[in-house]
Amino acid sequence: MAQLYVMHHATCARKALFALLEKGAPLPTMEVDRDYLRSPEYRRLNPDGLVPTLLLDDGEVLTESSVIMRYLDEAYDGPRLQPEDAIGRARMNLWMQLIDEKYFPALGAITIATFMRRMFGTPPDEERLAVMLDSLTDFATRVMREDTIRRGLESPFVEAGLRQLRAMLRRMNDTLQRDPWLAGDSLSLGDCAMVAIILRLEEFGLAEAWQGTAVSRWWERINSRPSLQRLLGLADQALLTELTSSVSEARGHFLRKLSHP
């Protein structure tokens, strides 16, 4: 039976989950933990040990959240989540590429320098850190994670990430002053992907950074959708409390760096 492997608090998994909820597809999900991501059983499905992973009825496996999102939209009945016109699809695809290549790594840097760093302790538990680093298959990701865990807010990846997220909010605001959604007149996979980033920033207590802008109005529209409320209901509240508190000392600095304009 087809199923989607997820971690409900993981940003990449949230992208696919939100698209799934918007689509209304009858696809079951399986919640996994970090230890299972390193297991031989899961690595046979996803050699990178990441979520989400989509196992299809015939045994074929799809990885990469954006690939899975497009598949869900095209394989299942329900509201169309990709624009019909070429320029609309191009706009959506550009947002999805920016999110995957620029904005998710930027968010990852500040998440690891705060929340994940707290998990490993200061100084870090070297044995646990080695296990985590050795599980990563991407060299650039490994370098960023080790540096941000060891150096925390002093890591150059943090300041670079904040600059990238500030640019993201500016770009969103410019787009959303013209159109209600990122790719035009209707919600698309581009919006679904962005939900995971804005939701995480809100969980960090950083919503003030976009108050009074078109991003805030877009976020109000997102919050009014039943799909977001269902997504929020899946989260581990104790874990989210820890995530929010992990940024407490850095929140003022983050807000100064992110605030628009």
QUISULUR-V734926 format. One record per run of one state. SS is the DSSP state (2 for helix, 1 for strand, 0 for the rest). FROM is the first residue (numbers start at 1). TO is the last residue. Records with the same first field share a line. If there is no record, write none. Layout:
BEGIN
SS->FROM-TO ; FROM-TO
END
This chain:
BEGIN
0->1-2 ; 7-10 ; 24-27 ; 32-33 ; 38-39 ; 46-52 ; 56-60 ; 64-64 ; 76-85 ; 121-125 ; 135-138 ; 155-155 ; 177-180 ; 182-183 ; 185-188 ; 204-206 ; 211-213 ; 224-225 ; 234-236 ; 247-250 ; 259-261
1->3-6 ; 28-31 ; 53-55 ; 61-63 ; 181-181 ; 184-184
2->11-23 ; 34-37 ; 40-45 ; 65-75 ; 86-120 ; 126-134 ; 139-154 ; 156-176 ; 189-203 ; 207-210 ; 214-223 ; 226-233 ; 237-246 ; 251-258
END
